[in-house]
Amino acid sequence: MINIAKIREDFPILNRKVNGKPLIYFDNAATSQTPQRVIDEIVNYYSNYNANIHRGVHTLSQEATDLYEAARLKIQKHFNAKHSYEVILTSGTTHGINLVANGFSTLLHKGDEVLVSALEHHSNIVPWQMLCERTGATLKVIPMNEHGELIMSTYEELLSEQTKLVFVNHISNALGTINPIKQMIDMAHKVGAAILIDGAQSCPHIKPDVQELDVDFYVTSAHKMCGPTGVGMLYGKEEWLNKLPPYQGGGEMIDQVTFAKTTYAGLPHKFEAGTPNICGGIAFGAAVDYMNAIGFDAIASYEHKLLNYATKQLLKIDGLKIYGTAKEKTSVISFNIEGIHPYDIGTILDKMGIAVRTGHHCAQPIMDFFKIPGTVRASFAFYNTKEEIDALVKGVETAKMMLS
Ligand SMILES: *Cc1c(COP(=O)(O)O)cnc(C)c1O
């Protein structure tokens, strides 16, 4: 059970006012808010431990290294990776995807096929297009239906011996659709393809088990799950990470360097060139602890209630259409009101202290599918309330009156 009053006390930002009104933060799919415990960890790091890691003999450097590596272990445990060295700390989802895409440059050839879903964020489209341009491989798209669900029968038809890679998000940031990734992973493996799951949008809501999923790569960003920006995780199966060449060269990722030849460090350091976001990594660990203390079952069931309530209330507004009506979805509602531009609704809501996102949500192909320029997106987290949803509904009604 969620103790909402107590949870809200953990988030100092929820006390602030925006345009003279109490902040109502419904842009959680873009970035989540940060609990005091994670903020404290950041302050503590810079107040007491700031040093470069892995290289120093001095106490500070060793303590910072211990904290950073302890965070890696927390993240490993959270996602149930078999080995801690399969957890690569990145700057975020985008970095993780680019790292894998770049690595596959040497493994793909003309005639190979790469499948990507119609529901993707630009960061899970563009790197693969670039990869296909470099290698001559062909990009094919797994289509979706009117509800924003992937069409599994077409996915099955698209899979063949030519398929080398599949990329799909666990949950769509634009529509909230939860994709049947376990099934998709098993189907990819049947034809011998590797599969990468973009988990940026799932990790705030559910706790993925990478071994049970048997997934080859799983990427996420800390800032979508109560951690800081600029840090994230790439999980990769050991065998795959060993097959991929390093992404960036630099310090930390080497074994021996001479001008004749350089040999690379083992995992995970091979993929962690340069000084990482040390504080961010440690705070990511704190965010994982924080969310687990609340519990993902409690989070999911509470957010589901918010989703159902908000859907019901919003649909009472005449002319309001919700995009993304998949059976399995998380607490994201994308909508428009007939004849009104989403941007105008967002601007009026902001005057009322309500933060929503408007636009294409880095997923232009989805907007093209629905033949719209964008939507208003309200995305809820476990620290939101029913009362805030009532305020949103009232706000949208007011905006509609002002604009029509
Ligand atoms: C936010 C998001 C990304 C990008 O994450 P960054 O932290 O900006 O790298 C990618 N995919 C999905 C589904 C997202 O929601």
The ligand as a MOL file (V3000), in Angstrom:
LIG
                    3D

  0  0  0     0  0            999 V3000
M  V30 BEGIN CTAB
M  V30 COUNTS 15 15 0 0 0
M  V30 BEGIN ATOM
M  V30 1 C 13.4150 9.0340 -22.1960 0
M  V30 2 C 13.4710 7.9470 -23.1600 0
M  V30 3 C 14.6220 7.7090 -23.9300 0
M  V30 4 C 15.8370 8.6020 -23.8750 0
M  V30 5 O 16.4180 8.6230 -22.6170 0
M  V30 6 P 17.6510 9.6260 -22.3510 0
M  V30 7 O 17.7760 9.6350 -20.8570 0
M  V30 8 O 17.2510 10.9450 -22.9230 0
M  V30 9 O 18.8340 9.0440 -23.0190 0
M  V30 10 C 14.6230 6.6490 -24.7940 0
M  V30 11 N 13.5580 5.8390 -24.9060 0
M  V30 12 C 12.4290 6.0290 -24.1870 0
M  V30 13 C 11.2920 5.0740 -24.3430 0
M  V30 14 C 12.3480 7.0850 -23.2980 0
M  V30 15 O 11.2320 7.2770 -22.5930 0
M  V30 END ATOM
M  V30 BEGIN BOND
M  V30 1 1 1 2
M  V30 2 1 2 3
M  V30 3 2 2 14
M  V30 4 1 3 4
M  V30 5 2 3 10
M  V30 6 1 4 5
M  V30 7 1 5 6
M  V30 8 2 6 7
M  V30 9 1 6 8
M  V30 10 1 6 9
M  V30 11 1 10 11
M  V30 12 2 11 12
M  V30 13 1 12 13
M  V30 14 1 12 14
M  V30 15 1 14 15
M  V30 END BOND
M  V30 END CTAB
M  END
